[in-house]
């Protein structure tokens, strides 16, 4: 009996899901090349991050072949497991909590913060299960209210060590003896070895032959609102603000274009041109979600719970001097500062509801964080999670973020349902992972594309306050959305003319040479 198996048997006295790891040298690999082995599967994911707009975070996470999937729509929950579907009436959070709590997994210091769990999204309308809120009148995209893949094997790319870790989890049967544990351990190791063999297979993916267009033509762009309708919605919102109903509301519109582009190509363009703290590619059946969100919703690691409000934006300067001038201009803008303060207060309230009394802190306040094209005002709010609360409680307390709804949150959501015709779907909800070991990391679903039915959809919003200029708010939504749609058209151009050969390593970080 090897030492690893002995440790598994020891841990099985306390835990019923135990990670096993195999390390592979990956100094000539990239996360994209690894993911290309799996992305055409029916269900797969890639999660990545860039810190501070310039440095790759330590880990990229890849997975496929979930052993269970949970999805929900209009109060009907579906559990897919072992080729069978179970349908029941339940609330999404309670159902996910019940299934995740069935697994007890150890926290091992030398392993990444995520070693397996549920990966997926919560839609904007999740709160309708927990609060009396009106529904949107039209639900044309028919996206689920939530959908999560439960993965007991993941592939982790360690950027610091240039190493790949294939992590499988041993399911310990109830009442198992040593022989039973050895059998499931051997099954897990065999699956890991098969995955490593698959990763070692050559990829005959062609070089990207097209040039990077500097300003690609978008062609026919459709919106779910006319400009006149959006401007009228802004004016109506200002009436609500003047009457004291709300301080702020975030109004949005959804744009779409027709495309047959491979969504992974779009992801490659986005991660090169707009690297962000949260980058994701989620494929779940006939839907693919691709995004580069700058904003965390809520993160739980041990007893620490935190959120990170972002509000206030300026473009990057062309020179260091211009960049600094724009930073000073942003920090001196009273409207931007007031809006940011309001969202920080909202974040403190959200975190405070699940934290120990007196533990809530504003760790950083109104810092400037720079990204490839823009800079933002960013603050960080944290607290110590109460003993009677868990990461689900923290999540529900923060969902949806004030930066995509408004303040007060519930009244703002009522107004959004009144003024926006179509359901938001995944937009303004959350994407991330819920770990078997008790960790949670979610971001706000903004700067995100939905690929479905031969179209790419993107939704963008603007925060409306008492002195908002309707035309400016409309243009803000257009600018945000067009930047994402241009990534689609850029990917079409870059990958339109494949050339013979295999991908160069840097093709995953630079989509092509400008010309």
C-alpha positions in Angstrom: 0.0 0.0 0.0 1.6 3.3 -1.1 1.9 6.3 1.2 -0.7 8.3 -0.7 -3.4 5.6 -0.3 -2.5 5.4 3.4 -3.2 9.1 3.7 -6.5 8.8 1.8 -7.6 6.0 4.2 -6.6 8.1 7.2 -8.6 11.2 5.9 -11.6 9.0 5.1 -12.3 8.8 8.8 -13.4 12.5 8.6 -14.0 13.3 4.9 -15.9 11.7 2.1 -14.3 13.5 -0.8 -10.5 13.6 -0.9 -8.3 15.2 -3.6 -5.5 13.3 -5.3 -3.0 15.3 -7.4 -0.7 14.5 -10.3 1.8 17.2 -11.4 2.9 17.7 -15.0 5.7 20.0 -16.3 4.0 22.6 -18.6 6.7 25.1 -19.5 5.8 24.9 -23.2 2.0 25.0 -22.6 -0.7 27.6 -22.1 -4.1 27.4 -20.6 -5.7 27.9 -24.0 -3.8 25.0 -25.5 -4.8 22.7 -22.6 -8.4 23.8 -22.9 -8.5 23.1 -26.6 -8.4 19.4 -25.8 -11.8 19.7 -24.1 -13.7 22.7 -25.2 -15.8 20.9 -27.8 -17.3 18.7 -25.2 -20.9 19.2 -24.4 -20.1 20.9 -21.1 -16.7 22.5 -20.2 -15.3 25.5 -18.4 -12.2 27.7 -18.3 -11.7 30.2 -15.4 -8.8 32.7 -15.5 -7.7 35.9 -13.9 -5.4 38.9 -14.4 -4.5 40.9 -11.3 -4.2 44.7 -11.5 -4.7 44.6 -15.2 -1.1 43.4 -15.9 -0.1 40.2 -14.1 -1.6 36.8 -14.6 -3.0 35.4 -11.4 -1.5 32.2 -10.1 -4.1 29.7 -11.3 -6.2 29.0 -14.4 -8.9 26.3 -13.9 -10.2 23.9 -16.6 -12.8 21.2 -16.4 -15.3 19.1 -18.3 -17.4 15.9 -17.8 -19.4 17.0 -14.7 -20.7 14.1 -12.6 -23.8 16.1 -11.9 -25.6 19.2 -13.2 -28.2 21.3 -11.4 -30.3 23.8 -13.3 -33.4 25.8 -12.4 -36.1 27.8 -14.2 -39.3 29.4 -12.8 -39.2 27.4 -9.6 -38.6 24.0 -11.3 -35.2 22.5 -10.5 -33.6 19.7 -12.5 -30.9 17.4 -11.3 -29.0 15.4 -13.9 -26.9 12.6 -12.5 -25.9 9.1 -13.9 -27.9 9.7 -17.0 -31.1 10.4 -15.2 -33.1 13.5 -14.5 -34.9 14.4 -11.3 -37.4 17.3 -11.3 -38.5 19.0 -8.1 -39.9 22.3 -6.8 -37.3 24.0 -4.6 -35.3 27.1 -4.2 -31.9 27.3 -6.0 -29.7 28.2 -3.1 -31.2 25.6 -0.8 -30.8 22.9 -3.4 -27.2 23.7 -4.1 -26.5 23.9 -0.4 -28.0 20.5 0.3 -25.9 18.9 -2.5 -22.6 20.6 -1.6 -23.0 19.9 2.1 -23.2 16.2 1.2 -19.4 16.4 0.5 -16.8 16.9 3.2 -13.4 17.8 1.6 -10.2 18.6 3.5 -8.4 21.9 3.0 -4.8 21.1 2.0 -2.3 24.0 2.2 -0.2 23.2 -0.9 -3.2 22.8 -3.2 -5.0 25.6 -5.0 -8.0 27.3 -3.3 -10.4 25.4 -5.7 -9.9 21.6 -6.0 -13.4 20.8 -7.3 -17.0 21.8 -6.8 -19.8 23.5 -8.6 -19.0 25.9 -11.5 -21.7 27.9 -13.3 -23.9 31.0 -13.1 -26.8 32.6 -11.2 -29.1 34.8 -13.3 -30.1 38.3 -12.3 -33.6 37.1 -11.3 -32.4 34.7 -8.6 -33.6 37.1 -5.9 -37.2 36.5 -7.1 -37.1 33.2 -5.2 -36.4 35.1 -2.0 -38.1 38.5 -2.3 -41.5 39.7 -3.6 -40.3 41.2 -6.9 -42.1 41.6 -10.2 -41.0 39.5 -13.2 -40.0 41.0 -16.5 -42.7 40.8 -19.1 -40.7 39.0 -21.8 -38.3 36.1 -21.4 -37.1 35.6 -25.0 -33.6 34.1 -24.3 -35.0 31.5 -22.0 -31.9 31.2 -20.0 -32.0 29.3 -16.7 -32.2 31.1 -13.4 -29.1 29.2 -12.4 -27.0 26.3 -13.8 -24.1 24.6 -12.2 -21.8 21.8 -13.2 -20.4 19.6 -10.4 -16.9 18.6 -11.3 -14.8 16.1 -9.2 -11.8 16.4 -11.5 -10.2 19.7 -12.6 -7.0 20.7 -14.4 -5.1 23.6 -12.8 -2.5 25.6 -14.7 0.0 27.1 -12.2 1.4 30.2 -14.0 4.1 30.7 -11.3 5.6 27.2 -11.6 4.6 26.6 -15.2 3.1 23.4 -14.0 -0.2 21.5 -14.6 -1.9 19.9 -11.7 -4.6 17.3 -12.5 -6.8 17.0 -9.4 -9.2 14.2 -9.0 -11.4 13.6 -6.0 -11.9 10.2 -4.4 -15.5 9.6 -3.4 -15.5 7.6 -0.2 -18.6 5.4 0.1 -20.6 5.4 3.3 -19.3 2.7 5.6 -16.4 1.9 3.3 -13.6 -0.4 4.5 -9.9 -0.1 3.4 -10.5 -2.4 0.4 -13.4 -0.3 -0.7 -11.4 2.9 -0.4 -8.5 1.4 -2.3 -10.9 0.5 -5.2 -12.3 4.0 -5.5 -8.8 5.5 -5.1 -7.6 3.3 -8.0 -10.5 4.5 -10.2 -9.7 8.1 -9.5 -6.0 7.7 -10.3 -6.9 5.8 -13.5 -9.1 8.7 -14.6 -6.4 11.2 -13.8 -3.9 9.2 -15.9 -6.3 9.1 -18.8 -6.7 12.9 -18.6 -2.9 13.3 -18.7 -2.7 11.1 -21.7 -5.3 13.2 -23.5 -3.4 16.4 -22.6 -0.2 14.9 -24.2 -1.9 14.2 -27.5 -0.8 16.7 -30.3 -3.1 19.5 -31.3 -3.3 20.2 -35.0 -4.8 23.6 -34.6 -4.0 26.1 -37.4 -2.2 29.4 -36.9 -4.5 32.4 -37.0 -4.1 33.8 -40.5 -6.0 37.1 -40.3 -4.7 40.4 -39.2 -6.0 42.1 -36.1 -8.5 44.8 -37.3 -8.0 48.1 -35.5 -11.7 49.0 -35.7 -13.8 46.2 -37.1 -17.2 46.9 -38.8 -20.0 45.6 -36.7 -22.6 45.3 -39.4 -26.3 45.0 -38.4 -26.6 45.4 -34.6 -30.0 44.9 -33.0 -31.2 46.2 -29.6 -34.1 45.2 -27.5 -34.9 48.9 -27.0 -35.0 51.9 -29.3 -33.0 54.9 -28.4 -36.2 56.8 -27.7 -37.4 54.1 -25.3 -34.1 54.1 -23.4 -34.1 57.9 -23.1 -37.7 57.8 -21.8 -36.6 55.2 -19.3 -33.9 57.5 -18.0 -36.4 60.3 -17.6 -38.8 58.1 -15.8 -36.0 56.9 -13.5 -35.1 60.5 -12.6 -38.7 61.1 -11.7 -38.5 58.2 -9.2 -35.3 59.7 -7.8 -36.8 63.1 -7.4 -39.8 61.6 -5.6 -37.5 59.9 -3.2 -38.1 56.3 -4.3 -34.5 55.6 -5.0 -31.0 57.2 -5.1 -29.8 55.4 -8.2 -31.0 52.7 -10.6 -29.0 50.9 -13.3 -30.8 50.7 -16.6 -29.6 48.4 -19.4 -30.2 47.4 -22.9 -29.3 44.2 -24.8 -27.6 44.2 -28.2 -27.1 41.2 -30.6 -25.4 40.4 -33.8 -25.5 37.3 -36.0 -22.3 35.2 -36.0 -21.0 31.7 -36.6 -17.6 32.4 -34.9 -16.2 29.9 -32.5 -16.7 31.4 -29.0 -13.3 30.2 -27.9 -11.7 32.5 -30.6 -13.6 35.4 -29.1 -12.4 34.5 -25.6 -8.8 34.5 -26.9 -9.3 37.9 -28.4 -10.8 39.2 -25.1 -8.1 37.8 -22.9 -5.5 39.4 -25.1 -7.1 42.8 -25.6 -9.0 43.2 -22.3 -7.5 41.0 -19.5 -9.5 41.3 -16.4 -9.7 39.9 -12.8 -12.4 37.5 -13.9 -12.3 35.8 -17.3 -14.5 32.8 -18.1 -15.6 30.5 -20.8 -18.6 28.3 -19.8 -20.1 25.9 -22.2 -23.3 24.2 -21.1 -25.2 22.4 -23.9 -26.5 25.0 -26.4 -25.2 28.1 -24.6 -21.7 29.4 -24.3 -20.9 32.3 -21.9 -17.7 34.2 -22.5 -16.7 37.2 -20.4 -14.0 39.4 -18.9 -15.6 40.9 -15.8 -13.6 43.4 -13.7 -15.8 43.2 -10.6 -16.1 40.7 -7.9 -19.5 40.0 -6.4 -18.5 38.2 -3.2 -15.5 36.0 -2.2 -15.3 33.7 0.8 -12.1 32.0 2.0 -12.3 30.5 5.4 -13.8 33.0 7.8 -13.1 36.0 5.5 -15.8 37.4 3.3 -15.3 40.3 1.0 -16.7 42.3 -1.9 -15.0 44.8 -4.2 -17.2 47.7 -5.4 -16.1 49.3 -8.7 -17.6 52.6 -9.8 -16.0 55.5 -11.7 -14.2 55.1 -15.0 -11.8 56.9 -17.3 -9.9 55.8 -20.4 -6.2 55.1 -20.1 -3.9 57.9 -21.2 -1.6 57.7 -24.2 1.3 58.8 -22.1 2.2 58.3 -18.4 1.6 62.0 -17.9 -1.8 61.9 -19.5 -2.6 58.7 -17.5 -1.9 60.5 -14.3 -3.9 63.5 -15.3 -6.9 61.3 -16.0 -6.5 59.6 -12.6 -6.6 63.0 -10.9 -9.6 64.1 -12.9 -11.4 60.9 -12.0 -10.7 61.2 -8.3 -11.8 64.9 -8.3 -15.1 64.2 -10.0 -17.7 64.8 -7.3 -20.4 62.8 -9.2 -18.1 59.8 -9.5 -17.0 60.0 -5.9 -20.6 60.3 -4.6 -21.7 57.3 -6.7 -18.8 55.2 -5.5 -19.4 56.1 -1.9 -23.0 55.0 -2.2 -22.0 51.6 -3.5 -19.3 51.2 -0.8 -22.0 51.8 1.8 -24.2 49.3 0.1 -21.3 46.8 0.1 -20.7 47.4 3.8 -24.4 46.7 4.5 -24.4 43.5 2.4 -21.2 42.2 4.1 -22.4 43.4 7.5 -25.5 41.2 7.4 -23.4 38.0 7.5 -20.4 39.2 9.5 -19.5 39.3 13.1 -20.4 42.6 14.8 -17.6 45.2 14.5 -15.6 43.1 12.0 -16.6 44.9 8.8 -13.7 46.9 7.4 -13.0 49.0 4.3 -9.6 47.6 3.6 -8.9 50.0 0.7 -10.9 53.0 -0.3 -11.1 54.7 -3.7 -7.9 53.2 -5.1 -7.2 53.5 -8.8 -6.9 50.2 -10.6 -5.6 50.2 -14.1 -6.6 47.9 -16.9 -5.6 47.7 -20.6 -8.1 50.3 -21.8 -9.6 51.9 -18.7 -9.0 52.8 -15.1 -11.6 52.4 -12.3 -12.1 53.6 -8.8 -12.0 50.5 -6.6 -12.6 49.8 -2.9 -12.5 46.6 -0.9 -14.9 45.7 1.9 -14.4 42.7 4.1 -15.7 41.1 7.3 -15.4 38.0 9.4 -18.2 35.5 8.6 -20.5 34.8 11.5 -20.4 31.2 12.9 -24.0 30.7 12.0 -23.5 31.8 8.4 -21.9 30.2 5.3 -20.9 31.3 1.9 -24.4 30.8 0.6 -25.7 33.4 3.1 -22.9 35.8 2.0 -23.8 35.3 -1.6 -27.6 35.9 -1.2 -26.8 39.0 0.9 -24.8 40.5 -1.9 -26.9 39.4 -4.9 -27.4 41.2 -7.2 -24.7 43.8 -6.8 -25.7 47.4 -6.3 -23.5 48.4 -9.2 -26.0 46.6 -11.6 -29.2 47.2 -9.7 -29.2 50.4 -7.7 -30.0 51.7 -4.2 -32.1 50.9 -2.3 -31.7 47.6 -4.1 -35.2 46.1 -3.9 -37.0 49.3 -5.0 -34.5 49.7 -7.8 -35.1 46.2 -9.0 -38.9 46.8 -9.1 -38.2 49.8 -11.3 -35.9 47.8 -13.6 -38.6 45.2 -14.0 -41.1 48.0 -14.9 -38.9 49.7 -17.5 -36.9 46.9 -19.1 -39.1 44.7 -21.2 -36.9 41.6 -21.4 -35.6 39.4 -18.6 -31.9 40.0 -18.1 -31.0 36.3 -18.0 -27.3 35.8 -17.0 -26.5 39.6 -17.2 -26.0 41.3 -13.9 -26.1 37.9 -12.1 -23.0 36.1 -11.0 -20.5 33.6 -12.4 -17.9 31.6 -10.4 -17.2 28.5 -8.3 -18.5 27.0 -5.1 -15.8 24.7 -3.8 -16.3 21.3 -2.1 -13.8 22.6 0.6 -16.0 25.7 1.5 -14.5 28.4 -0.7 -16.5 30.6 -3.0 -15.4 33.1 -5.6 -18.0 34.9 -7.8 -17.9 37.9 -10.1 -20.7 40.1 -11.5 -21.8 39.0 -14.9 -20.9 42.2 -16.9 -18.8 42.6 -20.1 -20.1 39.2 -21.0 -21.3 37.6 -24.3 -23.9 34.9 -24.6 -23.6 32.7 -27.7 -27.0 31.1 -28.5 -29.1 30.4 -31.6 -26.5 31.7 -34.0 -26.2 35.1 -32.3 -23.9 36.9 -29.8 -25.8 38.8 -27.2 -24.3 41.5 -24.8 -26.1 43.6 -22.3 -24.8 46.9 -20.8 -26.1 49.3 -18.3 -25.6 52.8 -16.9 -26.2 54.1 -13.4 -28.9 56.7 -13.4 -28.8 59.5 -10.7 -30.7 62.7 -10.2 -28.5 64.8 -12.5 -28.0 62.1 -15.2 -28.0 63.3 -18.8 -30.1 60.8 -20.8 -28.0 61.0 -24.0 -24.8 60.4 -22.1 -26.2 57.4 -20.2 -27.5 56.0 -23.5 -24.1 56.4 -25.1 -22.4 54.7 -22.1 -24.4 51.6 -22.7 -23.6 51.7 -26.4 -19.9 52.1 -25.8 -19.7 49.2 -23.3 -21.6 46.9 -25.6 -19.8 47.8 -28.8 -16.4 47.0 -27.3 -17.6 43.5 -26.7 -19.2 43.0 -30.1 -16.0 44.3 -31.8 -14.2 41.4 -30.1 -16.6 39.1 -32.0 -15.9 40.7 -35.3 -12.2 40.8 -34.6 -12.2 37.1 -33.9 -14.0 36.5 -37.2 -11.3 38.4 -39.0 -8.3 36.9 -37.2 -9.4 33.3 -37.6 -11.0 33.5 -41.0 -7.9 32.4 -42.9 -6.2 29.5 -41.2 -2.7 28.7 -42.2 -0.9 25.3 -42.0 0.9 24.6 -38.8 0.3 24.5 -35.1 -0.3 27.3 -32.6 2.7 29.2 -31.5 2.8 29.5 -27.7 2.4 33.3 -27.7 -0.7 33.0 -30.0 -2.6 32.5 -26.7 -1.5 35.8 -25.4 -1.4 37.9 -28.6 -4.1 37.3 -31.1 -2.0 38.5 -34.0 0.1 41.4 -35.4 -1.6 44.6 -36.1 -1.8 45.6 -39.7 
